[in-house]
Amino acid sequence: MSKTESAVSATYFSIIGNTVLAIAKALAGIFGNSYALIADAIESTADIFASLLVLFGLKYAERPADDNHPYGHGKIEPLITFMVVAFLVTSATVIAYESVQNILLITPQKTPKPWTLAVLAAIIIWKEISFRIVLKRSKETNSSSLKADAWHHRSDAITSVMAFIGISIALIFGAGFETADDWAALFASGIILYNAYLIFRPALGEIMDENRYDDVIELVREKALEVPGVLDTEKAFIRKAGMSYHLDLHAIVDGCISVTEGHEIAHRLQDYLKEEIPNLNFILIHVEPGNPSEI
């Protein structure tokens, strides 16, 4: 299975799971008198659309390079991540607003049903499992948008934990604590906003071509020295686009060899790096003359 196929299958997993959970949460929230569960359902509904965006981004990013996009279409991934973050922020805002409205209600509210705790416990376990599955796929595929989708699952799990705590308080302490699950939903909205920032920041760095890949550069330098004729490396710049990296590398070779020999070494280096580091896509090698006795 290719990286794209793996990422796409993980996204379908998210879409199906979130659809089932959104329906289950909404029904449980309505019949179980819990706004925290209804808030959970709102977030899961937003997650469905976010996952659909991720699916679109993954497929679009795999389009081959063309005249207008000589480096491919991978930059769509962080743009999709921004949209996913927007869904998170929107759902958190809606949850916070509705929670405050319920808290400020003058009329007494109904205490949530005890059985809603069992529903929430099952949801928490499932969402945490979903988070780990999708996060693992995001690491395997090097996909920033899939990572954002994984954190949607974790945010959902956090919201459910807060709802569980709020409903438990309302049930244990009884009259006067009916709004405990609304306070829990309000607190969860703050956590969701914080997670949105954690997702947004790396995607912004990807768009701005920040130097965030020292580990990849170190590996490139190590592998480059394994190629015959490469004496050392100098400048090395990495940019991420979609699930792959673009590399600009200055390789030092013997300054006494011919241009043709230097050109051949550069091609061997390029081929070797692509073979040893599959995540590298476009590789530009600049040959620098050096003195073997000084290396």
RODO-2510 file (C-alpha; in nm, 4 decimals, decimal comma):
residues 295
     n   res          X          Y          Z
     1     m     0,0000     0,0000     0,0000
     2     s     0,1387     0,3421    -0,0995
     3     k     0,1622     0,6366     0,1410
     4     t    -0,1344     0,8044    -0,0250
     5     e    -0,3491     0,4906    -0,0104
     6     s    -0,2595     0,4451     0,3563
     7     a    -0,3498     0,8062     0,4370
     8     v    -0,6744     0,7901     0,2387
     9     s    -0,7858     0,4691     0,4121
    10     a    -0,7206     0,6348     0,7507
    11     t    -0,9341     0,9303     0,6424
    12     y    -1,2243     0,7047     0,5393
    13     f    -1,1918     0,5406     0,8820
    14     s    -1,2305     0,8866     1,0411
    15     i    -1,5307     0,9818     0,8279
    16     i    -1,7241     0,6622     0,9023
    17     g    -1,6372     0,6679     1,2726
    18     n    -1,7299     1,0342     1,3181
    19     t    -2,0602     0,9911     1,1348
    20     v    -2,1681     0,7050     1,3619
    21     l    -2,0520     0,8878     1,6750
    22     a    -2,2182     1,2173     1,5819
    23     i    -2,5554     1,0427     1,5518
    24     a    -2,5038     0,8434     1,8732
    25     k    -2,3954     1,1506     2,0716
    26     a    -2,6829     1,3652     1,9481
    27     l    -2,9426     1,1031     2,0388
    28     a    -2,7827     1,0351     2,3768
    29     g    -2,7578     1,4076     2,4495
    30     i    -3,1208     1,4799     2,3569
    31     f    -3,2755     1,1856     2,5401
    32     g    -3,0219     1,1915     2,8239
    33     n    -3,0617     1,5660     2,9033
    34     s    -2,6909     1,6394     2,8490
    35     y    -2,5728     1,9451     2,6584
    36     a    -2,2143     1,8247     2,6971
    37     l    -2,3052     1,5253     2,4789
    38     i    -2,4833     1,7490     2,2306
    39     a    -2,1677     1,9657     2,2215
    40     d    -1,9736     1,6484     2,1550
    41     a    -2,2066     1,5723     1,8649
    42     i    -2,1494     1,9218     1,7226
    43     e    -1,7745     1,8658     1,7241
    44     s    -1,8076     1,5216     1,5644
    45     t    -2,0214     1,6733     1,2882
    46     a    -1,7504     1,9332     1,2258
    47     d    -1,4981     1,6488     1,2249
    48     i    -1,6844     1,4798     0,9380
    49     f    -1,6481     1,7837     0,7146
    50     a    -1,2879     1,8314     0,8279
    51     s    -1,2066     1,4717     0,7325
    52     l    -1,3687     1,5235     0,3928
    53     l    -1,1389     1,8232     0,3437
    54     v    -0,8389     1,6119     0,4414
    55     l    -0,9463     1,3465     0,1918
    56     f    -0,9654     1,6073    -0,0843
    57     g    -0,6251     1,7474     0,0125
    58     l    -0,4539     1,4086     0,0135
    59     k    -0,5806     1,3249    -0,3340
    60     y    -0,5063     1,6703    -0,4750
    61     a    -0,1523     1,6692    -0,3313
    62     e    -0,0713     1,3562    -0,5319
    63     r    -0,1258     1,5279    -0,8656
    64     p     0,1964     1,5263    -1,0680
    65     a     0,4010     1,8411    -1,1289
    66     d     0,2945     2,0536    -1,4252
    67     d     0,3918     2,3822    -1,5910
    68     n     0,2106     2,5898    -1,3311
    69     h     0,3240     2,3755    -1,0359
    70     p     0,6796     2,2546    -1,1140
    71     y     0,7251     2,1355    -0,7543
    72     g     0,3978     1,9463    -0,7469
    73     h     0,0797     2,0171    -0,5497
    74     g     0,1939     1,9160    -0,2013
    75     k     0,1481     2,2629    -0,0498
    76     i    -0,2269     2,1988    -0,0509
    77     e    -0,1744     1,9909     0,2665
    78     p    -0,0944     2,2764     0,5083
    79     l    -0,3715     2,4823     0,3472
    80     i    -0,6155     2,1998     0,4230
    81     t    -0,4735     2,1878     0,7759
    82     f    -0,5642     2,5571     0,8155
    83     m    -0,9212     2,4736     0,7130
    84     v    -0,9323     2,1856     0,9613
    85     v    -0,8132     2,4257     1,2325
    86     a    -1,0926     2,6647     1,1295
    87     f    -1,3454     2,3844     1,1875
    88     l    -1,1949     2,3234     1,5314
    89     v    -1,2112     2,6909     1,6238
    90     t    -1,5680     2,7191     1,4950
    91     s    -1,6902     2,4135     1,6852
    92     a    -1,5130     2,5332     2,0037
    93     t    -1,6766     2,8756     1,9692
    94     v    -2,0234     2,7270     1,9199
    95     i    -1,9773     2,4951     2,2164
    96     a    -1,8554     2,7808     2,4385
    97     y    -2,1431     3,0098     2,3349
    98     e    -2,4125     2,7489     2,3917
    99     s    -2,2564     2,6447     2,7233
   100     v    -2,2634     3,0015     2,8524
   101     q    -2,6232     3,0414     2,7353
   102     n    -2,7259     2,7271     2,9262
   103     i    -2,5331     2,8305     3,2371
   104     l    -2,7063     3,1703     3,2409
   105     l    -3,0557     3,0233     3,2019
   106     i    -3,2822     3,1253     3,4869
   107     t    -3,5160     2,8278     3,4526
   108     p    -3,4035     2,5031     3,6212
   109     q    -3,2376     2,2456     3,3999
   110     k    -3,2850     1,8715     3,4022
   111     t    -3,0141     1,6526     3,5497
   112     p    -2,8463     1,4295     3,2874
   113     k    -2,9455     1,0621     3,2844
   114     p    -2,7006     0,8205     3,4542
   115     w    -2,6790     0,5969     3,1451
   116     t    -2,5128     0,8783     2,9504
   117     l    -2,1939     0,8006     3,1448
   118     a    -2,1770     0,4545     2,9851
   119     v    -2,2194     0,6125     2,6408
   120     l    -1,9412     0,8600     2,7140
   121     a    -1,7058     0,5916     2,8454
   122     a    -1,7434     0,3951     2,5206
   123     i    -1,6914     0,7129     2,3146
   124     i    -1,3742     0,8084     2,5062
   125     i    -1,2189     0,4662     2,4504
   126     w    -1,3092     0,4633     2,0798
   127     k    -1,1853     0,8167     2,0128
   128     e    -0,8534     0,7516     2,1854
   129     i    -0,8068     0,4353     1,9782
   130     s    -0,8985     0,6343     1,6649
   131     f    -0,6476     0,9052     1,7593
   132     r    -0,3649     0,6542     1,7932
   133     i    -0,4510     0,4769     1,4669
   134     v    -0,4706     0,7963     1,2592
   135     l    -0,1669     0,9555     1,4285
   136     k     0,0381     0,6450     1,3499
   137     r    -0,0686     0,6679     0,9844
   138     s     0,0201     1,0387     0,9769
   139     k     0,3726     0,9593     1,0963
   140     e     0,4087     0,6757     0,8454
   141     t     0,2930     0,8947     0,5575
   142     n     0,4457     1,2242     0,6784
   143     s     0,1087     1,3956     0,6264
   144     s     0,0410     1,7185     0,8191
   145     s    -0,3302     1,7237     0,7318
   146     l    -0,3727     1,3638     0,8500
   147     k    -0,1987     1,4608     1,1751
   148     a    -0,4538     1,7404     1,2149
   149     d    -0,7297     1,4844     1,1580
   150     a    -0,5776     1,2651     1,4299
   151     w    -0,5826     1,5541     1,6748
   152     h    -0,9483     1,6042     1,5940
   153     h    -1,0026     1,2582     1,7451
   154     r    -0,8005     1,3536     2,0533
   155     s    -0,9984     1,6790     2,0927
   156     d    -1,3189     1,4777     2,0694
   157     a    -1,1906     1,2420     2,3395
   158     i    -1,1044     1,5398     2,5629
   159     t    -1,4512     1,6875     2,5139
   160     s    -1,6031     1,3529     2,6107
   161     v    -1,3830     1,3278     2,9227
   162     m    -1,4992     1,6748     3,0304
   163     a    -1,8610     1,5744     2,9662
   164     f    -1,8107     1,2580     3,1739
   165     i    -1,6734     1,4627     3,4635
   166     g    -1,9506     1,7220     3,4370
   167     i    -2,2320     1,4678     3,4275
   168     s    -2,0763     1,2760     3,7174
   169     i    -2,0723     1,5938     3,9280
   170     a    -2,4341     1,6708     3,8368
   171     l    -2,5458     1,3182     3,9315
   172     i    -2,3449     1,2976     4,2558
   173     f    -2,4311     1,6400     4,3992
   174     g    -2,7825     1,6676     4,2573
   175     a    -2,9903     1,9862     4,2779
   176     g    -2,7933     2,3019     4,2109
   177     f    -2,5308     2,1244     4,0014
   178     e    -2,7398     2,0661     3,6888
   179     t    -2,5135     2,2949     3,4856
   180     a    -2,1979     2,0987     3,5689
   181     d    -2,1886     1,9368     3,2267
   182     d    -2,2272     2,2818     3,0646
   183     w    -1,9246     2,4026     3,2604
   184     a    -1,7432     2,0900     3,1459
   185     a    -1,8315     2,1658     2,7831
   186     l    -1,7096     2,5245     2,8284
   187     f    -1,3781     2,4029     2,9685
   188     a    -1,3460     2,1519     2,6843
   189     s    -1,3883     2,4315     2,4288
   190     g    -1,0775     2,5986     2,5715
   191     i    -0,8800     2,2752     2,5355
   192     i    -0,9987     2,2411     2,1755
   193     l    -0,8771     2,5939     2,0971
   194     y    -0,5371     2,5142     2,2447
   195     n    -0,5113     2,1961     2,0360
   196     a    -0,6097     2,4004     1,7299
   197     y    -0,3060     2,6203     1,7888
   198     l    -0,0792     2,3158     1,8254
   199     i    -0,2011     2,1910     1,4868
   200     f    -0,1844     2,5337     1,3218
   201     r     0,1737     2,6208     1,4196
   202     p     0,3604     2,3408     1,2298
   203     a     0,1413     2,3933     0,9225
   204     l     0,2286     2,7636     0,9244
   205     g     0,5967     2,6709     0,9424
   206     e     0,5501     2,4417     0,6429
   207     i     0,3920     2,7201     0,4375
   208     m     0,6685     2,9632     0,5383
   209     d     0,9452     2,7079     0,4611
   210     e     1,0803     2,7289     0,8153
   211     n     1,3898     2,5272     0,9027
   212     r     1,2166     2,2588     1,1090
   213     y     1,3825     1,9456     0,9706
   214     d     1,7292     1,9229     1,1268
   215     d     1,6895     1,5459     1,1707
   216     v     1,6332     1,5000     0,7961
   217     i     1,9290     1,7263     0,7109
   218     e     2,1546     1,5273     0,9432
   219     l     2,0485     1,2032     0,7763
   220     v     2,1097     1,3555     0,4303
   221     r     2,4639     1,4568     0,5284
   222     e     2,5395     1,1088     0,6628
   223     k     2,4115     0,9339     0,3511
   224     a     2,5855     1,1789     0,1157
   225     l     2,9283     1,0820     0,2519
   226     e     2,8573     0,7189     0,1560
   227     v     2,8625     0,8140    -0,2138
   228     p     3,2067     0,7721    -0,3793
   229     g     3,3486     1,1068    -0,4834
   230     v     3,1595     1,3153    -0,2266
   231     l     3,4171     1,4620     0,0096
   232     d     3,1792     1,6595     0,2302
   233     t     2,8575     1,8619     0,2284
   234     e     2,8058     2,2322     0,2824
   235     k     2,4693     2,4101     0,2648
   236     a     2,1607     2,1937     0,3029
   237     f     1,8043     2,3266     0,2906
   238     i     1,4848     2,1256     0,3357
   239     r     1,1298     2,2285     0,2441
   240     k     0,8262     2,0134     0,3091
   241     a     0,5512     1,9805     0,0482
   242     g     0,2720     1,7357     0,1200
   243     m     0,4136     1,4020     0,2311
   244     s     0,7615     1,4594     0,0895
   245     y     1,0592     1,6936     0,1157
   246     h     1,2444     1,9083    -0,1365
   247     l     1,6224     1,9235    -0,0853
   248     d     1,8848     2,1772    -0,1926
   249     l     2,2328     2,0407    -0,1147
   250     h     2,5851     2,1688    -0,1779
   251     a     2,8220     1,8719    -0,2210
   252     i     3,2011     1,9137    -0,2102
   253     v     3,4028     1,7108    -0,4630
   254     d     3,7652     1,7085    -0,5737
   255     g     3,8258     2,0434    -0,7456
   256     c     4,0745     1,8852    -0,9871
   257     i     3,8260     1,6536    -1,1605
   258     s     3,6435     1,7451    -1,4809
   259     v     3,2999     1,9056    -1,4969
   260     t     3,1670     1,5812    -1,6434
   261     e     3,2984     1,3762    -1,3494
   262     g     3,1510     1,6230    -1,1012
   263     h     2,8192     1,6031    -1,2854
   264     e     2,8215     1,2222    -1,2649
   265     i     2,8954     1,2317    -0,8918
   266     a     2,6011     1,4708    -0,8420
   267     h     2,3675     1,2318    -1,0242
   268     r     2,4922     0,9323    -0,8232
   269     l     2,4367     1,1320    -0,5052
   270     q     2,0876     1,2313    -0,6125
   271     d     1,9894     0,8721    -0,6978
   272     y     2,1400     0,7351    -0,3756
   273     l     1,9604     0,9869    -0,1543
   274     k     1,6253     0,9084    -0,3192
   275     e     1,6881     0,5379    -0,2666
   276     e     1,7955     0,5711     0,0984
   277     i     1,5471     0,8434     0,2029
   278     p     1,2153     0,7742     0,0239
   279     n     1,0516     1,0919     0,1582
   280     l     1,2811     1,3047    -0,0581
   281     n     1,1164     1,4175    -0,3795
   282     f     1,2877     1,7012    -0,5666
   283     i     1,6637     1,7065    -0,5074
   284     l     1,8925     1,9819    -0,6350
   285     i     2,2676     1,9160    -0,6006
   286     h     2,5138     2,2032    -0,6300
   287     v     2,8751     2,0879    -0,6791
   288     e     3,1435     2,2759    -0,4835
   289     p     3,5174     2,2318    -0,5616
   290     g     3,7307     2,1136    -0,2713
   291     n     4,0787     1,9890    -0,1902
   292     p     4,0844     1,6239    -0,0695
   293     s     4,3929     1,6916     0,1435
   294     e     4,2062     1,9561     0,3406
   295     i     3,8899     1,7551     0,4032
***
